[in-house]
Amino acid sequence: MKLGIRNIKLGMVVFFAAVTMAFLFVGCTDYANEYKDDYEEAFAADDSLSSDSNGSNDVDSGSSGKESISSGKESNADGKEVDSGSSGNNADSNSSGKNSDSGSSVTSGNSADSGSANSGAGSANSGTSSANSGVGSSSSSVGPISTTSVITDYLNPEKSYGDLIDERDGQLYKTITIGTQTWMAQNLNFPYDINTSHSFCYGDDPANCEKYGRLYTWSAALDSAGLYSEEGLGCGDNASCGYFPVLRGVCPDGWHVPSDEEFETLTSYVSSAADLQALGFAEWSGATNTSGFSAIPSALYTYNYGDNKADYYYLGEVSRYWSRSVGASDPYTLLIKSSQKLIKTNDPADRVSVRCIKDTSPRLVVEYSTITDDRDGQVYSTVRIGKQTWMAQNLNFKNYPEGVIVPKDYDDKPLPELYGMLYTWDAAVDSAGLFSNDAKGCGYGNSCAKESGIRGLCPENWHLPDQSEWDELIAYAESIGGDGEVFQLQSRDSDIWDRATNRTGFSALPTGIYSSVSGLGNKSNTYYWSTTKVYRSGDNEEFKGVISRIMIAAYHYTWSDEHKDYGLSVRCIHD
């Protein structure tokens, strides 16, 4: 009996020892496997640093081509972890080219073999650029790449695409050069929601933004709040817009909302709508996408009179893209249907896609400064326009014994100080000689010995312009493009001048004119003195009671003569 018990105890000891050994063996095996996984992950990370100059590594990222499964996490410039997923459109080889110095990761996978050879991803130190298409990208200091970047499934795998990173939210877009133009090859997906300007996902489903990009009201497309540039400020539904040769709108920096002319150029490069259409959509069975533009039928939100309601319509059938150009009343769009490519107007309240086009020249830079009038301490803005320097505000000097008139609005209330004063000719040229002898004794019924370089009431080292100086200003306004030089001179702070662009920075404002007979009038225009004499028609006898002046109205400017006892605005030019 004792022997039996002893044998049972011995068996139990052996059993527990065997169990313990098995447990230890499994634990070690698990630890070894864990160590092996860590080692292989570290080895893969090290191998990525020694890959080819494009920083690419071949991985299988699945058919969506949206993220690289082996991209891991990298620290961006702000020290945050970002997913360095690929946005290449090739199912076999989307790369996750890693920028080891900058800490941010971008991709350029489009080639059939490595996903990076054709698109020209930059080296580890320089971020990315498109070597073949010449399309630059953002610097390496961008924030995390958004996981809602528009998918690239519908790009043409036989075309070479460039990269564009929107620095505002880190989203990565593919770009394509077509003829002389470089376009985004994907719909914009940047959210814009301020005041009455909004962007939307089709059907209010966020997944559709990832597939089709966002839909924008026209005011949102033009950045009517002026968040990113002043070009589209105040434009949109029920508001007309000045003509800018380039209008950034909601697009990334260095890109802009296309004009109808730019859409016309695009369509001239292709023979049919099929050349612009992405493959893979049932309603576009004839699509070829030979251009690489890769339009997708992202539909729109509009009022349907048959349904008697506004709603989302035509998904999978129609794509429509805003332009910044306006027809008779509504803005133009590029409409792409199954067999048509049309440029036609659209209700600005509709929700439509945006495709941005790259700027081809630097934006016009307006150089402002300030001066202080030592006589009364007033500070004026000044602006460099071509080779001239002008005051960017009307003269507002009040301390003169006579001939100074306060301009008023249509409610007979004094206009803001920014509008300045109105001056008779006697006051404008300082006929009393308080500040210079340039025009002392000049005035109504008297002639001036000088016709140029008259200081008048201007601050020291400034003078009243003559007609040739005004003409030089107008010529510059004509030279910078746009549909009318007068709009380039008008301030956008006036509700009266609805097409003003003020691209020169001159900032004219409608102050009206003072008549010695009828008082204040013509308040939707502004009138400026010049110092050039007026002569009778047919001879050289000077009209001593009148002088030349320029009038700037809502849609035009004119030269004429004016009675010297009238009150006009004064704009000074630097000596």
Secondary structure, 3 states (H helix, E strand, C coil): CHHHHHHHHHHHHHHHHHHHHHHHHHHHHHHHHHHHHHHHHHHHHHHHHCCCCCCCCCCCCCCCCCCCCCCCEEECCCCCEEECCCCCCCCCCCCCCECCCCCCECCCCCCCCCCCCCCCCCCCCCCCECCCCCCECCCCCCCCCCCCCCCCCCCCCCCCCEEEECCCCCCEEEEEEECCEEEECCCCCCCCCECCECEECHHHCHHHHHHHCCEECHHHHCCCCCCCCCCCCCCECCECCCCCCCECCCCCCCEEECCHHHHHHHHHCCCCHHHCECCCCHHHCCCCCCCCCCECCCCEEEEECCCCEEEEECCCCCEEEEEEEECCCCEEEEEECCCCEEEEECCCCCEEECCCEECCCCCCCCEEEEEECCCCCCEEEEEEECCEEEECCCCCCCCCCCCEECCECCCCCECCHHHCCEECHHHHCCCCCCCCCCCCCCECCECCCCCCCCCCCCCCCEECCCHHHHHHHHHHHHHCCCCCCCCCCECCCCCCCCCCCCCCCCCECCCEEEECCCEEECCCCEEEEEEEEEECCCCCCEEEEEEEEEEECCCCEEEEEEECCCEEECCCEEC
